[in-house]
Amino acid sequence: MFRRAIAADPRRPNAYNNMGLSYRRMGRREDAIRCYGDALRADPGFDHAAANRALLLLAMGRFADGWT
């Protein structure tokens, strides 16, 4: 579903962010981080993706990346 939404309009940060949340729930952390990054490239001011990315990085022990 998220891939279809992105294919229809790749500037939809919500679709990337929600796909990241799904990947995180599946334990696919690196895929989730990539999706949050894609969301932020689509909309650099999309705070939900920035927060989700930061929290995941911190949970992974990647403190320097997470705090930025």
C-alpha positions, 0 to 999 in steps of 0.5 A: 500500500505504501509503495503504491502511494509513493509510486503515485506521488513520491513527494508524500512524506507520510507514506515514507514515514508510515512504511518506516513505522511498519519496517520498525515493527517488523524489526527491519531497522535499517529499512525503517531509517532509510524510509524516514530519510526518504520522508525527510528528503521529500519534506525536510520539515516533516517532524514526525519522520525526524522524531521517528528516525532519531528515536530509532537511532537512539534505541539502536545505540547510535547516539551521535546520529540520533541526537543530531 
